[in-house]
Amino acid sequence: MTGFLAQMLNGIQYGLLLFLISSGLTLIFGVMGVINLAHGSLFMIGAYLAYVLTAAALPLWAALLASVLAGALFGAVLERLLFRHFRKREHLDQVLLTFALILLFEEARAALIDNQFHSVPVPALLDFSVRVVGDFAYSAYRLVVLAVCLLVAALMVLFIERTKIGSAIRAAAESPEMVDLLGLNAAWIHTLVFAAGTALAMLAGALAAPLQSVYPGMGDGFLILSFVVVVIGGLGSVGGAFWAALLVGLIDTLGKAYLPQLAGIAVCGMMALVLLWRPSGLFART
Amino acid sequence: MTSAGLRGNLLLGLAALAVASMPLWASAYHMQLASTAMIAAMFALSLQLLVGATGLVSLAHAAFFGLGAYAVHLLKQAMGETPVVFLSLPVSVLAAGLAAALIGPFALRTRGFYFLMTTLAFGQMLFFLFHDTPLGGGTDGVFIQRPSLIWAVPRAQRPTVFLLLNLAVLALTYAGLWALMRTLFGHALLGIRANEHRMRAMGHNVQRLKLLAFVIAGALAGLAGHMAALTDAFVSPELLGWHRSAEALLMILLGGIGALHGPILGAFALTFIQEIGHLVTERQKLVEGAVILAAVLLLRHGLAGIRR
C-alpha cells in the first residue's frame, strides 16, 4: 500500500515536471505556430547546467535560479535569431531546423562537458524523508519539487488569466491576426513566450537533475511525452496541458512500476483513444 | 511535384549504369557505401510519396522501415530456419504495410502540427516496443541471419551481389512510384497537397486517398528496411527511431521537395557528405546539423532545383 502511495506521488510529481515542459511547448505552438522538436534538448541543457553548477560547489537553488535566467536569455536569443524567421515556413523546414538544433546542442554538450552519465546530489538540507501518513515516508526533495512545480503552475495561470500581457498571449494563441489588429506588439509577445517556454524547460531539467541521472539524450523521452500531453490537452491550452500532464505522468509512472514493458505503449495507446474520441484534444473548447 | 522528364530519367539511367559498373572499378568498401546510399534512397523515396506528393510530413516513417528490417529476424525466429528471400521480402512489405494501415486511421484524423506530433508518438511507440521488450532481441540490437538467396553467396562476392540487388530494388521502387504518380490516384494526391478542400468539394474521399498513400509509403519503407537487414545482417531499435525519419526528411529537402527523383539525389548527397565528414572530424552530428542549417536557410528547392 505504501508502495502504491509512493508511486502515485511519483506520478504526480513526474506529471508536474511534464507540465513545466509541455506548457511552454503548447504556448509556443499556439502563439507562434512553430513546432520545436528541440524543446527536449532545452530540458537536457537545464539538467547539465545544474550538474556543472553543483559540481562547482554552488547550492542547487542557485542552479535553479541560473537555469531560469539563462533559459529566458537563451530563449529570447533563439527566437530573435532563428524561430522568428521560421513562423511562416513549412512544417518540413521547422522540423528540420529544430532537428538540427538537437544535433548541435548534443555536440555542444559533448564538446563542453562530456558523454558520461552524471548524478547530481540531493541538497543536504532536503536529504531526508518526511512521514506523510502512518508509517509512509516520502523524500523531502521530491515534495519540494512538487511544491515548486505547483507554485510555478499557479503563477503562470495567474499571469495568463489576470494580467494584460497574459490576455494578449491568450488572444495570440486563439487568433494571431487579432493581436496585430488590436495594435498589440506581436513580435514582443513572441519573444516573451519563447523565452518563458525555454526558461520553464530548463528549470524542469535542473529540478529533475537530482531525481535521475544526467545523461546525453535525456530530453528525448520527455519530448515524446510532452507531445502526447500537448495532443491530449489541446494545442495552445495551458489548462489542458496541466490536466493532461498529470494524466500522462500518472499512467507512465504507474505503468513503469507495475507493467514495465508496456509503459511506453500505454501512454501512446491512451493518445490513440483520445484521438478517436476527440481529435482536437480532451480539454479543447469545442 | 514534378517527375523527371525524358532527359532526367536518361541521366538517372546513366547514374544507375555507373553504379552497376562499380564491381569493375570500385573497392568493396565503396560498394557497401553505395548500397547504404541506395537503401537510404529507397527509404526517402517512399517518404516522398507522403511529403512531396500528398503534403503529409510524417515522423513515424522510420518505424515502418525498422519493422521491415525486424520482420526478417522475427520470421526466422518463428520458422526456426533461415527463410528464403522470396518469403522474407513479401513478409517485410506486408508487416510494414499492415502497421501503417493500423496507425494511419488514427494519425490521419489529425492534420498539421497534430499530425506531426501523433506520428512522432506512434513511431516512438513502435520504437519502445523493440527497445524495452525482449521481442526483437534487446536494446542493443542483434546480428541476424541473412535470408538465403537462390544460390549460396561467398563472402567475397557479397558487396557485389548486394550492390546489384539494391540497385535493382531502388530502380523498381522509383519506376513504380513514377508510374503511380501518372495514374488518377497520383494526380488526386497532388490535388490534396495543392488544395484539400477543393478535392473534398469535388467529391473525392480525401481520407481514403491519404490512408492509401500512407499504407503504400509504409509498405515501401518496409521494403527498404528488408534490404537494409539483408545487406547489413544487423538490426537495432535505432532503425525505428524518429531521428531516422528526420534524416529521410533531410534527404528529401536536400534533393528537392518538388521532384520525385529528389530523394535519390539527397540520399547520395547526404551519404557522401557524411563520409567526407567522417574523414575530417569525429563530430558526426556537427556535420549533419550544419548541413541541415545550410539546407533550410539557403537551399529552398534542393539539388534538383538548382538548374531552375
Interface residues (C-beta under 8 A of the other chain):
Chain A: F29 G33 I35 L37 R89 H91 L92 D93 V95 L96 L97 F99 A100 L101 L103 L104 E106 E107 A110 A111 I224 F227 V228 V230 V231 L235 P260 Q261 A263 G264 I265 C268 G269 M271 A272 L275 L276 P279 S280
Chain B: V51 V57 L59 F106 A107 R109 T110 G112 F113 Y114 L116 M117 T118 L120 A121 F122 Q124 M125 F128 L129 H131 D132 T133 H243 A246 L249 L250 I252 L253 I257 R283 K285 L286 E288 G289 A290 I292 L293 A295 V296
